[in-house]
Amino acid sequence: MRCDTCGLEETIPFRCNYCRQSFCHLHRIPINHSCPYIDKYVEKRRLMAKGNYDDSVPVSSFSNNVGRALLRAIRIKSSKTELLHLFVATLLVTGVGLSFNHYRYISWQFLAIFISAFLVHELAHKLLAQYYGTWAEFRAQLYGLLITAISALPIMPFKFIAPGAVMVGLSDRNKFGRVALVGPLTNLVMGFSFLISTYIYPYHSYLYAGASFNAWIALFNLLPFGVLDGEKIFDWNKIAWGLTMASTMVLFIAAYI
C-alpha cells in the first residue's frame, strides 16, 4: 500500500486515527501529513500532557501531582492494529524460544522468561513515551518478522529477535533519548535480578537462562547503529550509553561464565 502523502510503498502502513488515510513511517503523525483534523490531535496531546485525556480513568480522584504521574505511567492505550502486530511478533518470539534444542525440554518457566525479555522491553518504551503524552505503538516490520521467523528454525545456530519496534511521536531530544534508554534498562534490571536469584536457587536452570537472555537482548539493542536503541542513546547522551553498555557487558560476562 502506498503512502497517501509521498507515495512510498509500505508493506504495513500506518492508518491515521483522525482522517483514516494510510501513511508511511515518515508521515504517520497528523502534523507530518497535514491532517485536516489536526486541531483534534493537538487538543488530545494537550489533554494527555495534563494527564486527564481519558475520561474513563478517575484522574480527579488523585489529590496531588504524584498520583497523576503514577496513573499516567501505568495507563496503556493500544489500538487493534498494535495488538495484532504485537500478537504476531510474540508468536514468532515464542517460536524462537521453542527452537532451543540444547535443553531436554522447554519448561513453561523458561518460555515465560524468554518471552518477557522481549515484551517488557517493548512495553517499557511504550509506557514512558505515553507518560510523556505522545503517541506510541508497536509496529511489526516485514524484514524483522522474517529474521525472527528464520531464527525460530531449530537448525539455526544464531538467534535474532527483531520483529518490530515501538514507534513514538516525540520531537523533544531528551525525552526521545530516555524512551530509547528505558528498554535496555528493563532488560538489565531483569537480567541482574535473575542472576542474583541463581545464587539463591542454584538448581533452577531457567534463572540462568533469564539472565543470559536479558543480557543478550540489552547488548544487541545497545549497538550504536541502524535503527537500534543504541544509536538513539549514543546520539542523545554518550555517557549514558557508555554506562549502560558497561553494565550490560558485566551482566553478559557474568551470565555466561
C-alpha positions as CSV (number, residue, x, y, z in Angstrom):
1,M,0.0,0.0,0.0
2,R,1.3,3.5,-0.9
3,C,1.5,6.4,1.5
4,D,-1.2,9.0,0.7
5,T,1.3,11.8,1.1
6,C,4.5,10.8,-0.6
7,G,3.5,7.6,-2.4
8,L,6.1,5.5,-0.6
9,E,5.3,1.8,-0.8
10,E,4.7,0.4,2.7
11,T,4.1,-3.3,3.5
12,I,2.5,-2.4,6.8
13,P,1.2,1.2,6.6
14,F,0.1,3.4,9.4
15,R,-3.5,4.5,9.4
16,C,-4.3,7.9,10.9
17,N,-6.9,7.7,13.7
18,Y,-8.3,11.0,12.5
19,C,-8.6,11.2,8.7
20,R,-8.3,7.3,8.4
21,Q,-5.9,7.6,5.5
22,S,-2.7,5.4,5.2
23,F,0.8,6.7,5.5
24,C,4.4,5.6,5.7
25,H,6.5,5.8,8.8
26,L,7.7,9.3,7.9
27,H,4.2,10.8,7.6
28,R,2.3,8.7,10.2
29,I,1.9,11.6,12.7
30,P,-1.0,14.0,11.8
31,I,1.3,17.0,11.8
32,N,3.6,15.4,9.2
33,H,0.8,14.7,6.7
34,S,-1.2,18.0,7.3
35,C,-4.2,16.1,8.7
36,P,-7.4,18.1,8.2
37,Y,-8.3,17.1,11.8
38,I,-5.0,18.5,13.3
39,D,-6.9,20.5,15.8
40,K,-8.3,17.4,17.4
41,Y,-4.8,15.8,17.5
42,V,-3.3,18.9,19.2
43,E,-6.1,19.1,21.7
44,K,-5.7,15.4,22.5
45,R,-2.0,15.9,23.2
46,R,-2.7,18.9,25.3
47,L,-5.1,16.9,27.5
48,M,-2.7,13.9,27.6
49,A,0.1,16.2,28.8
50,K,-2.2,17.3,31.7
51,G,-3.0,13.6,32.5
52,N,-6.8,13.9,32.1
53,Y,-7.4,12.8,28.5
54,D,-9.1,9.5,29.3
55,D,-12.5,10.3,31.0
56,S,-12.9,6.6,32.0
57,V,-9.9,6.9,34.4
58,P,-10.7,8.8,37.6
59,V,-7.7,11.2,37.4
60,S,-9.6,13.7,39.5
61,S,-9.6,11.3,42.4
62,F,-5.9,11.9,43.0
63,S,-5.2,14.8,45.2
64,N,-1.7,15.5,44.1
65,N,0.6,15.5,41.1
66,V,2.4,12.4,42.2
67,G,-0.8,10.4,41.9
68,R,-1.5,11.8,38.5
69,A,2.1,11.0,37.3
70,L,1.7,7.4,38.6
71,L,-1.6,7.0,36.8
72,R,-0.2,8.3,33.5
73,A,2.8,5.9,33.9
74,I,0.7,2.7,34.2
75,R,-2.1,3.5,31.8
76,I,-1.7,1.7,28.5
77,K,-3.5,2.9,25.3
78,S,-3.5,0.4,22.5
79,S,-5.2,0.1,19.1
80,K,-6.4,-3.0,17.4
81,T,-3.6,-2.6,14.9
82,E,-1.0,-2.6,17.6
83,L,-2.5,-5.6,19.4
84,L,-2.4,-7.5,16.1
85,H,1.2,-6.6,15.4
86,L,2.2,-7.4,18.9
87,F,0.4,-10.8,18.8
88,V,2.1,-11.8,15.6
89,A,5.5,-10.7,16.9
90,T,5.0,-12.6,20.2
91,L,4.1,-15.8,18.3
92,L,7.4,-15.6,16.4
93,V,9.3,-14.9,19.6
94,T,7.6,-17.9,21.2
95,G,8.8,-19.9,18.2
96,V,12.3,-18.9,18.8
97,G,12.1,-19.9,22.4
98,L,10.8,-23.3,21.5
99,S,13.6,-23.8,19.0
100,F,16.3,-24.1,21.6
101,N,17.2,-27.8,21.4
102,H,20.1,-27.8,23.9
103,Y,17.5,-28.2,26.7
104,R,16.0,-31.6,27.3
105,Y,12.6,-30.0,27.5
106,I,11.1,-26.5,27.3
107,S,9.5,-25.6,30.6
108,W,6.8,-23.0,31.0
109,Q,9.1,-21.0,33.2
110,F,11.8,-21.0,30.5
111,L,9.3,-19.9,27.9
112,A,7.7,-17.2,30.1
113,I,11.1,-15.7,30.9
114,F,12.2,-15.8,27.3
115,I,9.0,-14.0,26.0
116,S,9.0,-11.5,28.9
117,A,12.5,-10.3,27.9
118,F,11.0,-9.1,24.6
119,L,7.6,-7.9,25.8
120,V,8.8,-6.0,28.9
121,H,11.4,-4.2,26.8
122,E,8.8,-3.0,24.2
123,L,6.2,-2.1,26.8
124,A,8.8,0.0,28.7
125,H,9.3,2.1,25.5
126,K,5.6,2.5,25.1
127,L,4.8,3.4,28.7
128,L,7.4,6.0,29.0
129,A,6.5,7.6,25.7
130,Q,2.8,7.7,26.7
131,Y,3.8,9.1,30.1
132,Y,5.4,12.0,28.1
133,G,2.0,12.5,26.4
134,T,2.8,11.3,22.9
135,W,1.5,8.6,20.6
136,A,3.4,5.3,21.0
137,E,2.5,2.0,19.4
138,F,4.3,-1.2,18.5
139,R,4.6,-2.0,14.8
140,A,5.9,-5.2,13.2
141,Q,8.3,-4.8,10.3
142,L,8.4,-7.3,7.5
143,Y,12.2,-7.8,7.4
144,G,12.2,-8.1,11.2
145,L,9.5,-10.7,11.1
146,L,11.4,-12.7,8.5
147,I,14.6,-12.6,10.6
148,T,12.8,-13.8,13.7
149,A,10.9,-16.5,11.7
150,I,14.2,-17.8,10.4
151,S,15.7,-17.8,13.9
152,A,12.8,-19.9,15.0
153,L,14.1,-22.8,12.9
154,P,15.9,-25.3,15.2
155,I,18.8,-25.7,12.7
156,M,19.8,-22.1,13.1
157,P,22.8,-21.7,15.4
158,F,22.2,-18.0,16.0
159,K,19.0,-16.4,17.2
160,F,17.9,-12.9,16.5
161,I,14.7,-11.4,17.8
162,A,13.8,-8.2,15.9
163,P,10.1,-8.5,14.8
164,G,9.4,-4.8,15.1
165,A,9.7,-1.7,17.4
166,V,7.6,0.8,19.3
167,M,7.1,3.9,17.1
168,V,6.8,7.2,19.0
169,G,5.9,10.8,18.1
170,L,8.4,12.7,20.2
171,S,10.3,15.7,18.9
172,D,12.0,16.5,22.3
173,R,15.5,15.1,22.1
174,N,15.9,14.4,25.8
175,K,12.6,12.6,26.1
176,F,13.3,10.6,22.9
177,G,16.7,9.6,24.3
178,R,15.1,8.5,27.6
179,V,12.4,6.5,25.8
180,A,15.2,4.7,23.9
181,L,17.2,4.0,27.1
182,V,14.4,2.6,29.2
183,G,14.1,-0.6,27.0
184,P,17.6,-1.9,27.6
185,L,17.4,-0.7,31.2
186,T,14.5,-3.0,31.9
187,N,16.5,-5.9,30.5
188,L,19.4,-5.0,32.8
189,V,17.2,-4.9,35.8
190,M,15.6,-8.2,34.9
191,G,18.9,-9.8,34.0
192,F,20.6,-8.9,37.2
193,S,17.5,-10.0,39.2
194,F,17.7,-13.4,37.6
195,L,21.5,-13.5,38.1
196,I,21.1,-12.8,41.8
197,S,18.3,-15.4,42.0
198,T,20.7,-18.1,40.8
199,Y,22.7,-17.8,44.0
200,I,19.5,-18.4,46.0
201,Y,18.1,-21.2,43.8
202,P,21.2,-22.6,42.0
203,Y,19.5,-25.6,40.6
204,H,16.9,-23.8,38.5
205,S,18.3,-23.6,35.0
206,Y,15.7,-21.2,33.7
207,L,17.0,-18.5,36.1
208,Y,20.4,-18.7,34.3
209,A,18.6,-18.5,31.0
210,G,16.7,-15.4,32.2
211,A,20.0,-13.7,33.0
212,S,21.6,-14.6,29.7
213,F,18.6,-13.8,27.5
214,N,18.2,-10.3,29.0
215,A,21.9,-9.7,28.7
216,W,21.9,-10.6,25.1
217,I,18.8,-8.5,24.2
218,A,20.2,-5.5,26.1
219,L,23.6,-5.9,24.4
220,F,22.1,-6.3,20.9
221,N,19.8,-3.2,21.3
222,L,22.7,-1.1,22.6
223,L,24.7,-1.5,19.4
224,P,25.1,2.2,18.2
225,F,24.0,1.7,14.6
226,G,20.9,1.2,12.4
227,V,17.5,1.7,14.0
228,L,18.6,0.1,17.3
229,D,18.1,1.8,20.7
230,G,21.9,2.2,20.9
231,E,22.2,4.7,18.1
232,K,19.4,6.9,19.6
233,I,21.0,6.7,23.1
234,F,24.5,7.4,21.8
235,D,23.3,10.5,19.8
236,W,21.5,11.7,22.9
237,N,23.9,11.1,25.7
238,K,27.2,9.3,25.2
239,I,27.9,9.0,28.9
240,A,24.5,7.3,29.5
241,W,25.2,5.0,26.6
242,G,28.7,4.1,27.9
243,L,27.5,3.4,31.4
244,T,24.6,1.3,30.2
245,M,26.8,-0.7,27.8
246,A,29.4,-1.3,30.5
247,S,26.7,-2.6,32.9
248,T,25.4,-4.8,30.1
249,M,28.9,-6.3,29.5
250,V,29.2,-7.1,33.2
251,L,25.9,-8.9,33.1
252,F,26.7,-10.6,29.8
253,I,30.0,-11.9,31.1
254,A,28.6,-12.9,34.5
255,A,25.7,-14.7,32.9
256,Y,27.8,-16.8,30.5
257,I,30.7,-17.8,32.8
